[in-house]
Amino acid sequence: MSEITFDDFLKVDIRVGRIARAEAFPEARNPAFKLWVDFGPDLGERKTSAQITKHYALEDLPGRMVAAVVNFPPRQIGKFMSEILVLGFPDDDGEVVLIAPDLSVPVGGRLY
């Protein structure tokens, strides 16, 4: 892995948001959900798809805090336009485990 500078790190805008809405995404190639994440008044609500069906039930996602990269260009995923990348780590089986703060923080806060 190559090293990056601190300035390189600052180019990646990672924010905390709260999932406002989640829907099934049956058209996705791999099992996934559609998520709408609220990042507060500065960034507003952004949408994405996430392959998180292994560990998360659709009805449990609204209200959950997540970390996401918010400055990638939009990406077309089937008929759905993804605007952010929700972040997670792989478990032993390679399934996504979402990243979230363990204490209460305001939505829209930037990772540093």
C-alpha positions, 0 to 999 in steps of 0.5 A: 500500500502506498503512503498518502499525505495529510493533504491527500486524506483531507480530500476525502470528505467523510461525514456522519449521517442518520439513515432517514429511509431505507427500501428494498432494491430488488433490481440490484445485481447483488442483494442490497438496500436503497438508503437515504441518509440525512447529513444535516442542513449543510449537505442535506439528504443523500442517497446510496445503495448498500450491500448490507442485507446480511447483518441488517434488517430493512426496518431497523435501518431508519434512525441508525447513524453511519459514516459515508464518503460524501464527495465522490461523483454520483454513480449510476447503479441500475436505475438508481443514482448513488450519491455517497458511499456508506462505509463498513468493514468486512466480517469473517465472511466478507459481509459489510459491518457498518461504521458508526460513532459509539457516542451521540454526535451531530449529523453532518460532522466531518471525520478527522 
